[in-house]
Amino acid sequence: MKFNRILLKLSGESLQGEQGYGIDVNRLNEYARQIKEVADMGVQIGIVIGGGNIFRGLSGTTNGFDRVKGDQMGMCATVINSLALSSALGAIKQKNRVLTAIRMEPIGEFYTKWKAIEAMEQGEVVIMSAGTGSPYFTTDTGSSLRGIEIEADVMLKGTRVDGIYTADPEKDPTATKFHDITYSDVIAKGLKVMDITATAMCMQNNLPIYVFNMDIVGNLKKVMEGEEIGTLVHN
């Protein structure tokens, strides 16, 4: 096994499954089973989920929402997704806990690095919600920050594609996949892996990112077993 402690970043959009909105219960349960499978291997797991299936702050601003309020709505969306995942994990007897970046008791405990690490060391899956707690930061930046804070070995970015390509493979059939790539190349080529703030944070703090397709059941375990099914971003 390659990693002892991981930060798993899940996209909110992926949670909507085939529905195109909200939370698809089948997709949610698939994710929960994959996470439990890896937790059973003894891996310590921290999770950050986006909120794009419910509300996206940045697109809200184009519809007249104040940017700060829009981002706060996005943070609440990530809490909804985190509670859903927590519930799905609880249903299959996987101990877990939701921590929030803004005070929201009794919905979740207020996040601290030490609380998160202590819970992971006790075998709990820790779901860290509400982004960074500040506006103008994406959940990608939130996951970079949390990954660095909890001293994860890697950030696993679960997406709908099986890695990083020269262009969007869903739109450009000639796009080719990178086996691995440096942070500086990602930034220089303008590849849409994560936003620049998130990428720069990982680069400065030497947190590798592994991009893979989380929507194929069993892929998370394959990553943990060292199968090369995605793209590694590193210094």
Contacts in CASP RR format, 6 or more apart in sequence:
PFRMAT RR
TARGET T0000
AUTHOR 0000-0000-0000
METHOD contacts of the structure
MODEL  1
MKFNRILLKLSGESLQGEQGYGIDVNRLNEYARQIKEVADMGVQIGIVIG
GGNIFRGLSGTTNGFDRVKGDQMGMCATVINSLALSSALGAIKQKNRVLT
AIRMEPIGEFYTKWKAIEAMEQGEVVIMSAGTGSPYFTTDTGSSLRGIEI
EADVMLKGTRVDGIYTADPEKDPTATKFHDITYSDVIAKGLKVMDITATA
MCMQNNLPIYVFNMDIVGNLKKVMEGEEIGTLVHN
1 41 0 8 1.000
1 43 0 8 1.000
1 224 0 8 1.000
1 225 0 8 1.000
1 226 0 8 1.000
2 153 0 8 1.000
2 154 0 8 1.000
2 224 0 8 1.000
2 226 0 8 1.000
3 43 0 8 1.000
3 152 0 8 1.000
3 153 0 8 1.000
3 154 0 8 1.000
3 224 0 8 1.000
4 43 0 8 1.000
4 44 0 8 1.000
4 153 0 8 1.000
5 43 0 8 1.000
5 44 0 8 1.000
5 45 0 8 1.000
5 46 0 8 1.000
5 120 0 8 1.000
5 150 0 8 1.000
5 151 0 8 1.000
5 152 0 8 1.000
5 153 0 8 1.000
6 38 0 8 1.000
6 43 0 8 1.000
6 44 0 8 1.000
6 45 0 8 1.000
6 46 0 8 1.000
6 152 0 8 1.000
6 153 0 8 1.000
6 154 0 8 1.000
6 155 0 8 1.000
6 156 0 8 1.000
6 224 0 8 1.000
7 46 0 8 1.000
7 47 0 8 1.000
7 48 0 8 1.000
7 143 0 8 1.000
7 146 0 8 1.000
7 147 0 8 1.000
7 150 0 8 1.000
7 152 0 8 1.000
7 154 0 8 1.000
7 155 0 8 1.000
7 156 0 8 1.000
7 207 0 8 1.000
8 35 0 8 1.000
8 45 0 8 1.000
8 46 0 8 1.000
8 47 0 8 1.000
8 48 0 8 1.000
8 155 0 8 1.000
8 156 0 8 1.000
8 158 0 8 1.000
8 220 0 8 1.000
9 47 0 8 1.000
9 48 0 8 1.000
9 49 0 8 1.000
9 50 0 8 1.000
9 139 0 8 1.000
9 140 0 8 1.000
9 143 0 8 1.000
9 155 0 8 1.000
9 156 0 8 1.000
9 157 0 8 1.000
9 158 0 8 1.000
10 31 0 8 1.000
10 47 0 8 1.000
10 48 0 8 1.000
10 49 0 8 1.000
10 50 0 8 1.000
10 85 0 8 1.000
10 158 0 8 1.000
10 214 0 8 1.000
11 49 0 8 1.000
11 50 0 8 1.000
11 52 0 8 1.000
11 158 0 8 1.000
11 159 0 8 1.000
11 160 0 8 1.000
12 49 0 8 1.000
12 50 0 8 1.000
12 51 0 8 1.000
12 52 0 8 1.000
12 53 0 8 1.000
12 54 0 8 1.000
12 81 0 8 1.000
13 52 0 8 1.000
13 53 0 8 1.000
13 160 0 8 1.000
14 27 0 8 1.000
14 53 0 8 1.000
14 158 0 8 1.000
14 159 0 8 1.000
14 160 0 8 1.000
14 214 0 8 1.000
14 215 0 8 1.000
15 22 0 8 1.000
15 23 0 8 1.000
15 24 0 8 1.000
15 27 0 8 1.000
15 28 0 8 1.000
15 31 0 8 1.000
15 49 0 8 1.000
15 53 0 8 1.000
15 81 0 8 1.000
15 84 0 8 1.000
16 22 0 8 1.000
16 23 0 8 1.000
16 24 0 8 1.000
16 27 0 8 1.000
16 53 0 8 1.000
17 24 0 8 1.000
17 26 0 8 1.000
17 27 0 8 1.000
17 215 0 8 1.000
18 24 0 8 1.000
20 53 0 8 1.000
21 53 0 8 1.000
22 53 0 8 1.000
22 54 0 8 1.000
23 53 0 8 1.000
23 80 0 8 1.000
23 81 0 8 1.000
23 84 0 8 1.000
27 215 0 8 1.000
28 84 0 8 1.000
28 85 0 8 1.000
28 88 0 8 1.000
29 88 0 8 1.000
29 91 0 8 1.000
30 217 0 8 1.000
31 85 0 8 1.000
31 88 0 8 1.000
31 214 0 8 1.000
32 85 0 8 1.000
32 88 0 8 1.000
32 89 0 8 1.000
32 90 0 8 1.000
32 91 0 8 1.000
32 92 0 8 1.000
32 94 0 8 1.000
33 92 0 8 1.000
33 217 0 8 1.000
34 214 0 8 1.000
34 217 0 8 1.000
34 218 0 8 1.000
34 219 0 8 1.000
34 220 0 8 1.000
34 221 0 8 1.000
35 45 0 8 1.000
35 47 0 8 1.000
35 85 0 8 1.000
35 89 0 8 1.000
35 94 0 8 1.000
35 125 0 8 1.000
35 220 0 8 1.000
36 89 0 8 1.000
36 92 0 8 1.000
36 94 0 8 1.000
37 218 0 8 1.000
37 220 0 8 1.000
37 221 0 8 1.000
38 45 0 8 1.000
38 220 0 8 1.000
38 221 0 8 1.000
38 224 0 8 1.000
39 45 0 8 1.000
39 94 0 8 1.000
39 123 0 8 1.000
39 125 0 8 1.000
41 221 0 8 1.000
41 224 0 8 1.000
42 123 0 8 1.000
43 224 0 8 1.000
44 120 0 8 1.000
44 121 0 8 1.000
44 123 0 8 1.000
45 120 0 8 1.000
45 125 0 8 1.000
45 126 0 8 1.000
46 116 0 8 1.000
46 120 0 8 1.000
46 125 0 8 1.000
46 126 0 8 1.000
46 127 0 8 1.000
46 128 0 8 1.000
46 146 0 8 1.000
46 147 0 8 1.000
46 150 0 8 1.000
46 152 0 8 1.000
47 82 0 8 1.000
47 85 0 8 1.000
47 125 0 8 1.000
47 126 0 8 1.000
47 127 0 8 1.000
47 128 0 8 1.000
48 78 0 8 1.000
48 127 0 8 1.000
48 128 0 8 1.000
48 129 0 8 1.000
48 131 0 8 1.000
48 139 0 8 1.000
48 142 0 8 1.000
48 143 0 8 1.000
48 146 0 8 1.000
49 78 0 8 1.000
49 81 0 8 1.000
49 82 0 8 1.000
49 85 0 8 1.000
49 127 0 8 1.000
49 129 0 8 1.000
49 139 0 8 1.000
50 77 0 8 1.000
50 78 0 8 1.000
50 81 0 8 1.000
50 139 0 8 1.000
51 74 0 8 1.000
51 77 0 8 1.000
51 78 0 8 1.000
51 80 0 8 1.000
51 81 0 8 1.000
51 139 0 8 1.000
52 74 0 8 1.000
52 77 0 8 1.000
53 77 0 8 1.000
53 81 0 8 1.000
54 74 0 8 1.000
54 77 0 8 1.000
54 80 0 8 1.000
54 81 0 8 1.000
55 70 0 8 1.000
55 73 0 8 1.000
55 74 0 8 1.000
55 76 0 8 1.000
55 77 0 8 1.000
56 74 0 8 1.000
57 65 0 8 1.000
57 67 0 8 1.000
57 70 0 8 1.000
57 71 0 8 1.000
57 73 0 8 1.000
57 74 0 8 1.000
58 67 0 8 1.000
58 71 0 8 1.000
60 70 0 8 1.000
61 67 0 8 1.000
61 70 0 8 1.000
65 73 0 8 1.000
67 135 0 8 1.000
67 136 0 8 1.000
68 135 0 8 1.000
70 135 0 8 1.000
71 135 0 8 1.000
71 136 0 8 1.000
71 137 0 8 1.000
72 135 0 8 1.000
75 101 0 8 1.000
75 102 0 8 1.000
75 129 0 8 1.000
75 130 0 8 1.000
75 131 0 8 1.000
75 133 0 8 1.000
76 130 0 8 1.000
78 129 0 8 1.000
78 130 0 8 1.000
78 131 0 8 1.000
78 139 0 8 1.000
79 98 0 8 1.000
79 100 0 8 1.000
79 104 0 8 1.000
79 107 0 8 1.000
79 129 0 8 1.000
79 130 0 8 1.000
81 129 0 8 1.000
82 98 0 8 1.000
82 127 0 8 1.000
82 128 0 8 1.000
82 129 0 8 1.000
83 98 0 8 1.000
83 107 0 8 1.000
85 96 0 8 1.000
85 127 0 8 1.000
86 96 0 8 1.000
86 97 0 8 1.000
86 98 0 8 1.000
86 127 0 8 1.000
89 95 0 8 1.000
89 96 0 8 1.000
89 125 0 8 1.000
90 96 0 8 1.000
94 125 0 8 1.000
95 122 0 8 1.000
95 123 0 8 1.000
95 124 0 8 1.000
95 125 0 8 1.000
96 124 0 8 1.000
96 125 0 8 1.000
96 126 0 8 1.000
96 127 0 8 1.000
97 108 0 8 1.000
97 109 0 8 1.000
97 119 0 8 1.000
97 124 0 8 1.000
97 125 0 8 1.000
97 126 0 8 1.000
97 127 0 8 1.000
98 107 0 8 1.000
98 108 0 8 1.000
98 109 0 8 1.000
98 127 0 8 1.000
98 129 0 8 1.000
99 108 0 8 1.000
99 109 0 8 1.000
99 110 0 8 1.000
99 111 0 8 1.000
99 112 0 8 1.000
99 115 0 8 1.000
99 116 0 8 1.000
99 126 0 8 1.000
99 127 0 8 1.000
99 128 0 8 1.000
99 129 0 8 1.000
100 107 0 8 1.000
100 108 0 8 1.000
100 109 0 8 1.000
100 110 0 8 1.000
100 111 0 8 1.000
100 129 0 8 1.000
100 130 0 8 1.000
101 111 0 8 1.000
101 128 0 8 1.000
101 129 0 8 1.000
101 130 0 8 1.000
101 131 0 8 1.000
101 132 0 8 1.000
101 133 0 8 1.000
102 130 0 8 1.000
102 133 0 8 1.000
103 110 0 8 1.000
104 110 0 8 1.000
104 130 0 8 1.000
108 129 0 8 1.000
109 115 0 8 1.000
111 128 0 8 1.000
111 130 0 8 1.000
113 149 0 8 1.000
113 150 0 8 1.000
116 126 0 8 1.000
116 128 0 8 1.000
116 146 0 8 1.000
116 149 0 8 1.000
116 150 0 8 1.000
117 150 0 8 1.000
117 151 0 8 1.000
119 126 0 8 1.000
120 126 0 8 1.000
120 150 0 8 1.000
126 150 0 8 1.000
128 146 0 8 1.000
131 137 0 8 1.000
131 139 0 8 1.000
131 142 0 8 1.000
132 141 0 8 1.000
132 142 0 8 1.000
132 145 0 8 1.000
137 197 0 8 1.000
138 194 0 8 1.000
138 195 0 8 1.000
138 197 0 8 1.000
138 198 0 8 1.000
140 194 0 8 1.000
140 195 0 8 1.000
140 197 0 8 1.000
140 198 0 8 1.000
141 194 0 8 1.000
141 195 0 8 1.000
141 197 0 8 1.000
141 198 0 8 1.000
141 201 0 8 1.000
142 198 0 8 1.000
143 155 0 8 1.000
143 157 0 8 1.000
143 198 0 8 1.000
144 155 0 8 1.000
144 194 0 8 1.000
144 197 0 8 1.000
144 198 0 8 1.000
144 199 0 8 1.000
144 201 0 8 1.000
144 202 0 8 1.000
144 207 0 8 1.000
145 201 0 8 1.000
147 155 0 8 1.000
147 207 0 8 1.000
148 201 0 8 1.000
148 202 0 8 1.000
148 205 0 8 1.000
148 207 0 8 1.000
152 207 0 8 1.000
153 208 0 8 1.000
154 207 0 8 1.000
154 208 0 8 1.000
154 209 0 8 1.000
154 210 0 8 1.000
155 202 0 8 1.000
155 207 0 8 1.000
155 208 0 8 1.000
155 209 0 8 1.000
155 210 0 8 1.000
156 210 0 8 1.000
156 212 0 8 1.000
156 220 0 8 1.000
156 223 0 8 1.000
157 193 0 8 1.000
157 194 0 8 1.000
157 209 0 8 1.000
157 210 0 8 1.000
157 211 0 8 1.000
157 212 0 8 1.000
158 211 0 8 1.000
158 212 0 8 1.000
158 213 0 8 1.000
158 214 0 8 1.000
159 211 0 8 1.000
159 212 0 8 1.000
159 213 0 8 1.000
159 214 0 8 1.000
160 170 0 8 1.000
160 213 0 8 1.000
160 215 0 8 1.000
161 169 0 8 1.000
161 170 0 8 1.000
161 211 0 8 1.000
161 213 0 8 1.000
162 177 0 8 1.000
162 212 0 8 1.000
162 213 0 8 1.000
162 216 0 8 1.000
162 229 0 8 1.000
162 230 0 8 1.000
163 177 0 8 1.000
163 178 0 8 1.000
163 211 0 8 1.000
163 212 0 8 1.000
163 213 0 8 1.000
163 230 0 8 1.000
163 231 0 8 1.000
164 177 0 8 1.000
164 178 0 8 1.000
164 181 0 8 1.000
164 186 0 8 1.000
164 191 0 8 1.000
164 193 0 8 1.000
164 211 0 8 1.000
164 231 0 8 1.000
164 233 0 8 1.000
165 172 0 8 1.000
165 175 0 8 1.000
165 176 0 8 1.000
165 177 0 8 1.000
165 178 0 8 1.000
166 175 0 8 1.000
166 176 0 8 1.000
166 178 0 8 1.000
166 189 0 8 1.000
167 174 0 8 1.000
167 175 0 8 1.000
168 175 0 8 1.000
168 192 0 8 1.000
169 175 0 8 1.000
169 177 0 8 1.000
177 230 0 8 1.000
177 231 0 8 1.000
178 231 0 8 1.000
179 228 0 8 1.000
179 230 0 8 1.000
179 231 0 8 1.000
179 232 0 8 1.000
180 231 0 8 1.000
180 232 0 8 1.000
180 233 0 8 1.000
180 234 0 8 1.000
181 191 0 8 1.000
181 231 0 8 1.000
181 232 0 8 1.000
181 233 0 8 1.000
182 233 0 8 1.000
182 234 0 8 1.000
182 235 0 8 1.000
183 199 0 8 1.000
183 200 0 8 1.000
183 202 0 8 1.000
183 203 0 8 1.000
183 233 0 8 1.000
183 234 0 8 1.000
183 235 0 8 1.000
184 203 0 8 1.000
185 191 0 8 1.000
186 193 0 8 1.000
186 199 0 8 1.000
186 233 0 8 1.000
187 196 0 8 1.000
187 199 0 8 1.000
187 200 0 8 1.000
187 203 0 8 1.000
193 199 0 8 1.000
193 209 0 8 1.000
193 211 0 8 1.000
193 233 0 8 1.000
194 202 0 8 1.000
194 209 0 8 1.000
199 209 0 8 1.000
199 233 0 8 1.000
201 207 0 8 1.000
202 208 0 8 1.000
202 209 0 8 1.000
202 233 0 8 1.000
203 235 0 8 1.000
206 235 0 8 1.000
208 232 0 8 1.000
208 233 0 8 1.000
208 234 0 8 1.000
209 232 0 8 1.000
209 233 0 8 1.000
209 234 0 8 1.000
210 223 0 8 1.000
210 230 0 8 1.000
210 231 0 8 1.000
210 232 0 8 1.000
210 233 0 8 1.000
211 230 0 8 1.000
211 231 0 8 1.000
211 233 0 8 1.000
212 219 0 8 1.000
212 223 0 8 1.000
212 229 0 8 1.000
212 230 0 8 1.000
212 231 0 8 1.000
213 219 0 8 1.000
213 229 0 8 1.000
213 230 0 8 1.000
214 220 0 8 1.000
219 229 0 8 1.000
222 229 0 8 1.000
223 229 0 8 1.000
223 230 0 8 1.000
END
